[in-house]
Amino acid sequence: MAKGDRQSITAALRTSDLFTQITTITGALEDLAPTGIKRRSSYLSYRIARLRYPRILRGPVSDAVFSPRVEKAVSVGKLAASVVLLVVDAKSPTARAMRIVQMVGHIYGHVRVGGYGQDGSDHALSILHASQMVASFSKPGSAAERAAFEFVAAQGILSYFASGIVKLISPVWRAGAAMQGITRSTSYGDERLHIFMQRYPTVAKLVAWGTIIGETVSPLVLIMPSPLRAAWQGSMVSMHAGIARFMGLNRFFWAFTAFHPVIALTAARSFERLRRGNHRKRSDRAS
């Protein structure tokens, strides 16, 4: 791999990791806040999770390991690890140790709630933490680092595409009614936006179809020229900002924005290879 490519990949991963750490910090602060969602709702409690895994999450040992006190300590550990990762070299021994702390804490949180109440940002963090760990333990420009880079890009594009297809086959989404239903809900709703969507159903349908088209065409970003690619990425980031504002999913914005520096570089390299290939074909024909 050329030196310029190595530096570009490292820089894209570093920018992606910046958003990943902001996501982790936001989540840790939400968990530590006394008025956070986990304090106000029993839905995410360990007691509910035990119903899913009665053979594993039962007994004095698991009760001690997954107690509120330990959960708080894990959140503090993830928060501290993120702060450290924002300032140290990504491939230093300290960074590698912090990656392990984060991954253990992330797995702990997933096991503790048994998967209940987790959303897209939690799944995105699983991908991002694992990929950044691989990149951190690999040499610059190595096949492992490149694989981690390409995995993040592929998963980001696949996430959009899968979400778009699910919406496309849904008659509720195609009719625009999904926007009214989402904004009406207690968990993710917004009263003023719901009233607006109810009053202007055409706008609701346009927003729904804009979301469907934007997500479904995501694989085409690999062959888009730079202006069109920037417009697509801008629309997706704007969508996440709207979700954070109106649905209250703060981590969702940062988690999915973390995919975009890697997607941008992957798409630019893909388009450049396509352009060179077409230029070569035209040259061969001319000769």
N, C-alpha and C positions, 0 to 999 in steps of 0.2 A: 504494500500500500504506500502511495506517495506521501511525503511528509505533510503536504497541504491537506490531504484527505484525513490523515491522522489527527491533525490539529482541529479540523472542522468537526470531526466526530466527537472528539474530547470536549470541545466547546459546546456542542449541542447537548451532549449528555450533562454537562455542568449546568447549563441553563435550565434543562429539564429538571435537574435535581433541586434547583432553587425553588421551583414551584412545588416539587414534591415535599420539601422540608416545610414550606409554608403551610401545605395541607396538613402535615403531621402536627405542626405547632398549633394550628387552628383546632384540630381534633382533640389534642391534649388539653388545651385551654377549655374547650367545651366540656370535656370529661371532669376537669377539676373545678369548674364553676359550680357553686352551691345551688344555683338555679338552673343548671343545665338540664337538657332533656332527660338524661339518665336519672336525675334526681327527682324529676316531676312525674315520671312514668314508670310503671312496673313492667311495661312491655319488654324492656331491655334487661330486666334483672336476671341475675344468675339463677334465681329460683325457677323462673320460667324456662331457662335453658336446660335445667336439669331434667325437665320432662322429655326432652328430645333424646338425651343420652343418659338414661337412668342407671346403666351399668357402669358408666365412667364418672359422671358428675354426681356421685353420691358418697356420703361418708365423711368422717372428720377431716381426712387429709385434703380432699378436694374442696371441702368447705373452707378450710384454712387457706389453701392456695388461691382460691377465687373469692376471698373475702373483700369487702369494700376497702379495707386498709391496704391490702396488697394491690388491688386495682389502682388505687391512688398512687402508690409507689411506682407502679409500672408506667402510669401516665407521666409522672415526674421524670422518670428515666427516659421516656421517648422524647419529652420536651427538651431535656438537657442534651440528648444525643443530636437532635435536630439543630440546636443552637451551635453546637460544636462543629457539625458538618457544614454549616454555612461559612465557617471561617478557616477551616483547615484544608490542606491539599487532599484532593479526592482519593489519591492512592497511597496516602500515608498510613502507617500502622494505626495511628489514632482514628483515622476515618474508617478503617476496616473494623476496628473494635466497635465503633459507634454503629456501623451497619449491622453488626450482629445484635447489638442491644435493640435496635429498632425492629429487626426482623423477629426477634424473640417476643418483643412487646406486641407486635402486630398479630402474631399467631396467638399469643395469650388472649388478646382481646376478642379474636374470632372464636376461640374455643369457649371463652367465658360466657358469651351470649348465644352460643350454639348456632350462629348464623342469623338469628332473629334480629330484625330491625336494621340490618346492614344494607347499604345502598351502593350505587355505582361507584362512589368515591372510595369505598372500602375495597372493592374488587380492583379498581384502578391502582390503589396503593399496593396491593399484593403484587401486581405486575411491575410497578415502578421500583419498589423496594428490592425485589428479587433481581431485577435487571441491573440496578445500580450496584448491588452487592457483587454481582458477577463482574461488572466493569471495574469496580474498585480493586478486586483481587487479581485482575488481569493486567498484562503489560500494555502500554500505549501502542496502538496500532495492531494489536494481536487479533487473532481470529475470534477469541472469546469476547473481546471488547466490541468487535464489529457485530458479532452475533447478538450481544445484549442490545446494541444500538438498533439493529434491524428488527429485533423482537419487539421493542417498544413501539417502533413505527408501525409494524404489522398489526399489533394488538390495538393500537389507537384507531387505525383505519377500519379494522374488523369490528370494533366496538360501535363505531358510527354506522357502518353498513348493516350490521345485525339489528341495531335499534331501528334503523330506517325501514328495513324489510318487515319487521314486526308491526310497525305502524302502518305500512302500506297495505298489509293484508287485513287490517282491522277496519271494519265498516264504521266504527265509532270515530276513528281518526280521520278516515276519508271524508266523513260527513262534517268534520269540524267540531263534533260534540265533545270530543275528548278534552278540548281546551276548557270548555264550560264545566265539565265534570271535575277536572283537576283543580281549577281555581275555586270550586265550591267546597272542596274537602276540608276537614278540620286540620289534618296534619300538614298539608302542603298548599292550602288555599290562600287566597287574598280577596277580601270582600269587594274592594273597589274594582279590582281587575275582573272579578266574576260578573259584577253588574255591567261592566263595559262589554264583556264578551256576550252576555245575554242580550244586551241592547243592540249590539252590532254583530250578528251571527256571520255575516260575510267576512268580517275581519277575523273572527275566530277560525273560519275555514281557511282563509289565506295563510294565517299563522301556522295552522296544522299542516297544510300542504307545503309551506316553505320549509318546515322542519323535516317532513318526509323526504322531500327532494334533496335538501341539503345533506341529510345523513346518507341517503341511498346512493348518491353519486360520489361518495367519499373515495372509492377505489380509483376514480378518474383523476384524482389529484396527482397521481403518478405521471400523467401525460399532459397536465395543464401547463401552459406558459405562466411565467412569473406573475403577471397582473391578475390573471384569473385565479391562480392558486392563492394569492394574497387575499383576494375577495372572498374565496371560500373559507379560508381560515379565519378571516375577520368575522364572517357570519356565524361560524361555529362558536368562536369565543364570545361573541355578543349574545348568542343563545344561552351560553352557560352563565353569563352575567345576569341575564333576565331570570334564569332559574334561581340563581342565588338571591336576587332581589325579591322576587315574588313568591318563591316556594320555600325560602329560608334554608336552602341547602348550600351553606357557605363553603364547605370543603369541596363540593362538586365542581365549583368554578376552578379552584386551584389545581385539583387533581387532573382534570381533563385538559387544562391549559398546559400541564406538564408534558403532554404528548406532542404538542405542536412544534416546539423547536426541532424535535427529532423528525417529525413528519415533514416539516419544511425542507430540511436538508436532504432527506431521502427522496422527496419528490423532485427537488432541484437536480439532484444527481441523475435520477431516472429520466427526467426530461432532457437533460444534456446528452445522455447516452442515445436517446431516441433521435435527437436533432443531429448528432454526429453520424448515426447510422443512416439517416435519410440523406444527409449530405454526401456520404460515401457512395450510396446507391446512385445518386444523380451524377457524381463524378465518373463512376464506372460506365454509366450509360453514355455519357458525353464522349468518353474515350473509345 
